[in-house]
Amino acid sequence: EAYEEVDREGVDYPQTIEKKYVPTKVAEGYEEMAREEVGKQIRIIYLDDKAETYIFSQQTQDMGQHINTEDTKYEKPDTAYGKAYYCDNEGERQIHWDYGGYVFSILGDISKEEMVEIINSVISEKGES
């Protein structure tokens, strides 16, 4: 199966980002470089001293999320927020999950284990989970 579809019809989700979430853990050797809020998406970009990056993002459900798993190493690791969807396509790593009506992702040059640790550290900006 190349794409996994989830039927969300009739479910009420936030239309704007009303509750912002942030990771409290940063992957080893990285530091926050930029934080962007564009429309219905928040992105935090991290950079290390070798110019490798990873991006944490939060967006509203209506932005849509498609995960192409065709010819891709695909797993569903458990996290503090339930199942996540992890893909590794020739070194291009990404993980996606949903919580509280939002879709989250981490994309970049860090391991699946680091991504799961970051997911497990996510809290609302106000300090709640």
N, C-alpha and C positions, 0 to 999 in steps of 0.2 A: 504494500500500500504506500503510494507516494506521498499522499497528504492525509493528515488526520483532521477530520472535521468535527466540530462540536456544535450541537444545536442549541443556541442560546435564545431562540425566539420566545417572546413573552416574559423574559427576565428583565427586571428593571435595574439598570446600571447607572452610575453617575455619568453625566454628560460633560462634566468638567472635572479637573483634579481638585477635589474638595479636601482630601486628606493626603498629604505628601509623605512618602516613605523614603528612608535613607538607610544605607548599610552602615553599621558601626565598625565593621572590619574592612580593612583595605589590604589587598594582596601584598605579600612581602616584596619590598623593593619599589613599590608604586606610591605615588602621591596624587592627590586630586589636582587636576590641571584646570578644569573648567566645569561650570554648572550652567546648563541652559534650560530655559523654559520656553517652549515654542508651542503655542496652541494647546493641544490636549496631550502634550508629552513633556516629560522632564528627563533630561540626560545629564549624567555625571561622567566626565571623562577623566581617566586615570592614566598616568604616564610614568615609565621607569627611565633609568639612566641610559638604556639602550634604544630609546625612542619607541619601545613597544607600548601598546595601549590596550585598555579594555574599557568598555562602556556599560554603565548600569542605566537602565531606563525604566520609566513608569509611564503608562499611557492608559487612556480610557478604553473600555472594551469596544466601543464603536469604531475605533481606529483599525480594527481587524488585525489578525495575527495568523500568518500562514507559515507552517513549518514544513519545508521540503525534506522528506526523509529518503528520497530515491537515491540509491547508490551512496548512502551516507551511514556512518556508524551512529546508531540511534539508541538511546537508553532513557529510562524513566526513573531517575534516582529519587529516593524519599528525602524530603526536607522538612523543616519546621512548619512550612506552609503547604504540606501535602506533596503530591507528585509533581515533579518538574519534567520538562522535555529537553533532553540534552542531545545535541548533534555535533559530530566532528566530521567535517568533510575536508579531507586532505589538510588538516591543521587549522582550518577555520572553525573555531569552537564557539558554540552558543548554547545558552540554556534559557528556557522560557517557563513561566509559571503564572498563575492568576491567584489573586487574593483580594477580598473586599471590593469586588467590582472593577478591579484594575488588572492590566496585563503588565508583567515585568519581564525584563530580559537582561542578560549579561552576555556581551559578545567580546571576544578578544583573545589575547595571547597568554591566557592563564589556564591551569588545569581544571578538569571537571571537579576535583576535590576542593580546590580553592573556590570555585564558583559556588559549590554547595555550602561551604563555610560562610561565604558572603551572604548567601540567601538566608542562612540561619541567623545572621546578625541583623537583619533588616527590622527596623522599628519605624513608627511614625515620627515625624520631626518633633512632635510633642512628647515623645518618650514612651508611647504605648505600642503594643503589637497589634 
